[in-house]
Structure formats: C-alpha cells, structure tokens
C-alpha cells in the first residue's frame, strides 16, 4: 500500500487511475499472451492520443473486444466492425478498429510460428530477458523497439510503430523504466 513516502515516476501524476496503473502494472514482467494481446489492442488504439484516454476506456475495450480473446477478435467481421464504430465506449476510428481485427489474425500467425507471442517478442531481447533501465532517462523508442516494430510491420501489423512498440514493452515489463528513486522500481 502506497504511503506518504511513496515515490512515483512523475508521469503518474495525481490521477488515481494513472497511479494505480503505474503502481500495479507498468513495468511488471508479463509473459501471458492474452495480456500481451490486450496491450497490443490498447497501445494501438492509443496512437495519437494520451494513455489516460485509453485507460479510462479499458473496460469498454474489454467488452467490445470479447475480453481480449484473440481468436474471437480475429473472427470479427464487417458487422462487428460496424458495431465497434458505433460503440461510444471506445475510440471509434475505422482504421484502428480494422487494424485491431487484422492484428489479431497476425498475432495468431506469430503464435503458430514461435509457439507464443511472448517467445516472439523476447527473441528480440538480449539473452531473452527484460531490461532494467537504471539511467533515469526514459526514451520514446530504442533500437530493440525499432527492430520489433520493423519486423511486425513486415508481417502486416498496423498501428505499431517504434514508439507504440516501446510503450508496449514498458507496459508489459520487457523494459522497466521506473525511475531509480521510484518506490515501484
């Protein structure tokens, strides 16, 4: 439980939802493909928007995108696209919605090729391990996010450029970018 002496990364600010996300999720190592898919959908939806905008709609995304069941999302059709375009609880951008459905199909292809999406992502990591950034400098992208993003683009993924990829890496603990004096490092 956070106390008065709790130190957080400055980006967490004072919004309770942001602070909870910072304290309980951001930078925590995840190897569950279902959660990796959830963040793929959420991070892609975030393109051009603030993360808090997406966090506030997360439960709506969960309902709209079949509890982030990749097989169900991959099977979405034009009727589902129209349903999503009319869902005021999510970002109603046709390109992002169709990309989410297409990305789900590609996610499954990567799972088949590598055994899991997790194994695919970690194949880019030094020694297959997460990075603990102790510099106190948080980049927007890195050569690793460049490589992952480039490979995913080659595979057909959309809305997953290097900056979004790096945000995904931070969110899922592939990199721990908590500041050195953060209580959650």
N, C-alpha and C positions, 0 to 999 in steps of 0.2 A: 504494500500500500504506500503510495507516494506521501511524503511528509513535507514540512516546510523547507527542509534542507534538500529536497529532491531537485536535482538539476536536470534540465531537458535541453535538447537541441533547440536553438532559438526558433526554428521554423514551426515547431509545435504550437507556439503562441499560447493563447488562453482559451481557445475553443475546446470545450470538454470532449467533443468527438475527435478532434485532432490529437489532443493529449492522450486519449485512450488508445488511438491508433498507434501513436508514437511509442507509448509505454508497453503495449501488449503485442504488437505485430511487426512494426517496421524494423527491419534488420534482423529479425529472428529467422533462423535457418529452417526452410521448408523443403521437403522432398516429395510431397504428396501432389501427384499430377492434377487432382481435382482442384486444389487450391492454386496451383500454378496456372491452370486454365482460367480460374476466376480472375486472377490478377492480369492475365492476358486480355480478357474481355474489358476489365475495368481500366487498365492502363491505356488500352487502345481508345476507349471512349473518352478518356481524359485529354487526348491530343488537342492542344489549343485552349484548354480550359484549366482551371485550378483543381488540384486534387481534392480539396474540401467539397467542391461541387459534386464530384463523383462519390465521395464518401457519404455525403448526405443522401444520395440516391442508391446506395449499395443494396439495401433490402429490396428496393423496387427492381433493380437489376437481377437480383436473385430470383424473384418471382417471374420476371419477364423472360429470363433465360434459363428456365427449367432447373433452377437450383444449381446452375453451372454444370449440368450433366452434358459433357462434351458430345456424347453420341446423340442425345436428343437435340442439341443445338445444331449439330451437323445435318440433322434430318429436317430442319426448318425449311419451309417452302415459301412461295410468294404470299400465301395467306398469312403466314407467321410474320413476314416482313411488314405487311400492311398493319397487322395487329400491333407490332412494335412501333411503327411510325405514328400510331395513334395513342401510344402509352405515354401519358403526361409525366409518369414517374421516372422516365429515363431520358437521355439525350436523344431527341428524335431527328437524327441525321441519317439519311438513307445510306450514304457511303459507309458510315461507321457500322450501321446495322448489317448491311450486306457483307462487310468485311468480317464482322464477328462470326457470321454463319460460315463464310468461306474459310476463315482461320480455324474454325472448329474442325472442318474436314481435313485441313492441312495438319493440325495438331495430332489427329488420329494417324495420319500417314507417318509423321515423325515417331509416334509411339511404336508403330509397327516396325519401323526401320531400326530404332535404337533400343527398343524394349520398354522405354518410358520417355516422356518429355523431359523429366528430370535428368536422366542419363545424357540426353542430347545437350541440354544446357550446360551441364557440368563437364562435358567433353571439351568445352572452351576454357575451363578454369585451370589455372596452374595446379598440377597434381590432382585435378578433380576436386579441389577443396575451395571453400569460400575464402574471401579476402577480408581481413580485418584492417580497415583503414585507420591508422593511428596518427595521420598527419594533421587532422583538424581542417583539412581542405576538402570540400565536397565538390567533385567535378560534375558537370552535366552529362558527360559521356567519357568513355575510356577506350583504349584500343580493343579491349575484350567486348564491350558493348558494340563497337563498330563491327567487329568480326561476326558476332551473333546476328546483329541486325542485317548485315550484308547477306549472310547465309539464309536467313529467314526470308528476306526479300527475294532471293534467287529461288526459293521454294514456293513463292507466291503469297506470303503473308503480307497483309496491308496494315497500315497504321501502327507500325512497329519499327520506327526509325531508331537511330542510336540513342537519342535522349529518352525516348519512351522505354527502350530496352534497358537502359541504365536504371531508370526508375523502377522497372520490374525487378531488376537484380537487387536493388535496395529493399524493395518491399518484401521480397522472398528470402532475404538473408544471404544471397550469393555474395553480397558485399555488406559489411557492417560499417556504415558511415556515421554512426553516432559519434558525436564529438568526444574527444578524450576525457573531458570532465563530466560527461553526461552520466547520470545515475543508471542508465539503461545500456551502457556500453557492454 
